[in-house]
Amino acid sequence: MQKILSACLMVLGLLLLTGCPDVPQAVQSVSGTKMSTASSVPLNKEGKTVEQQNIQDRIKMDNKPGAIKHLYVISAFSGQVIIYSTVRGKVTSSGKRLTPDRADALEGNTAFQFEVGGRTAYTNQILGEDGTYGSSSEYLYWWDSKGIYHQHYISGGQIVHISDEPLAVKGVVINMELTPAPETSP
């Protein structure tokens, strides 16, 4: 029995020394630095990390009825505010959707069911915390405090800043708040 145990230990030692692909290796950089993890992360009184609380607070703030935010598009080259606008509620990315963007031929435990044209379809896409599918993409859109719709395509040299309080800036090239509200007929 002792010979078998010794043989097994020798084989295991050889496998570890030769870097057997079946034995998982610790993450390590070329210089030999190994991945580090936090041994414990402090939680608040609700049992959440700071990151979890920030995400929850942002979603609550984004969905606060009647909230007004302030959007600034700033030149990354000059620091000048190119566009200023109020935002009613929140800025939304063009990639966000109310439904999945594809139906998969999946059923059962790996799929979520939804209706399309009165028929049942399945998808493996997961609904986000904000109640939408999709991700951030090509452009942002919003309605300002006067109900005017705006759409902004992000390209090089822009910094988009959104705040729930106005910023003190020296000047604005395009101030969307100076546009009169559309007249509505009774």
N, C-alpha and C positions, 0 to 999 in steps of 0.2 A: 504494500500500500504506500509506503514511504517513497519507493522508487517511482510510482505513478505520479504522486504529488510533486516530486522533484522534477520529473519530465514535463509535467504541465506548467510548472513555474518557469522552466527554461524556455519552453515554447512561447509562453506569454511574454517573457522578457525579450526574446528575439523579435516577436511581432512588434512590440513597442519600440525597440531599437531601430528596426528597419522601416518604421513608418507605414505599417500595414494600412491600406486605404479603408479597410472596414472598421478601424478603430478611430473614432472621432478625435481630431486634434484641436487643441485650444487655439483660439484666434490669436495670431501673432504677426507683427510687422516684420519686414525684412531686417530691420535693425535689432529685432528680438524683443521689442516692447509688446507686452501682452495686454489684452483687453481688460479693463477694470470695470467693476460694477459697484453701485452703492450697496453697502451692507444692509442699510435700512433707510427708508425714506419717511421723514416725519409727515404725519397726517393731521389735518385740522379736526375740530370737534365733530364734523360730519363724516369723518373717515375718508376724506379726499386729499390728494396731493395738491400743491399749489397750481400745477398745470391743469388738473381736472377742474379745480374751482374756477380758474381763469376761463376755461372753455365754457363751463356752465354759466358763468356771469356774462360772458359775451353773447351767448345765445339768448339769455333773458333780456339783455339790453337791446339786442337787435329786434326783439319781438315786443318791445314795450309800445303799447298803443299811443300814437301821437308824438313819438320821439322825433326830434329833428337833429341831424348831424350836419357837419360841415366838411365839404370835400375840397381839397386843394391839389392841383396838378402843378408840380414844381419842376423847373428845368434843372436837370442834374448838372448842367454846365455853368449856369449863371446864378442859380439859387432863386431866380425870379419866379413868382407865382404866375403861371400862365393862365390857369382857369380856377375860378372859385364858384362854388355852388352850395346851396343848402341841399340836404338830402332828407326826404320824408321816409322815416323808417330805417332803411339800410341800403347800401349799394349791393347789387347782385351781379354775379358773373354770368356771361352768356351760356356757359356750359351747364348751368343748373336746370333741372327738369322736375316735373311733378310725377312723371312715370319713368320706368326703366327705358333705356334707349335700345334694348334688344330683348327678344324672347329666346331663351335657350331651350333645346330639346331635352330638358331635364325634368324629372319629377321626383317626388319623395323628399327625403331628409336634406338634400343638398340644394333645393330650389324653393323660391318664394312664389306664391300664386298671385296673379293679378288679372283683371279683365281688360280685353281689347275688343271693341266692336261686338260685345255680347258673348265673346268666347273666352274660355280660360286659357291663359298662357303662363309660362313659368320662366323665371329668371334667377340667376345667382347673384344679381346685384343687390347691394344692401342699402336700405334707406338710411340717410345720414341723420345726425342729431337734429338738424334744422328742418327735417321733414321733406328733404329733396334728394334726388339722385343726381349724379354727375359731379364734376369738379370745376375748379376755376379755369377759365380759358380766355379766348380772344379779346373780349371786351367786357366792360362794366356797364350796367345801366341802373338808373334811379329816377325817382320823381322828386322834384324840389318841393319846398314848403308851399309853393303856389300851385302844385299839381302838374307842373310842366315836366314832360319826359325828357331825359337826357341819356345819350349812349356815347361811351368813350372807348376808343381803341387804344390799347397800350402799345407803345413802340419805344425804341431806344431813346435814352436821354430824359425820361420822365420819372418823377417820383410822385406816387399818388399817396396822399395823406388824408385820412378821415378821422374826424374828432367829434366828440359830442359837445364841445365848446369851441367858439370861434377863436382863431389865432390872430395875433397882432402882426400884420404883414405890411411892408412899406407900400406896395402897390400890386395891382392885379391887371393883367393884360386884358382878359375877357372875364367880366363879372356877370354871370348869368342871372344874378339877382336884380340887375337893372332892367331886365326884360319885363315888360308889363304882362300881367296875367291875362290869359285869353278871356274875352267877354263871352258870357254864357247868355243864351236867350231864354226868357222866362217860359 
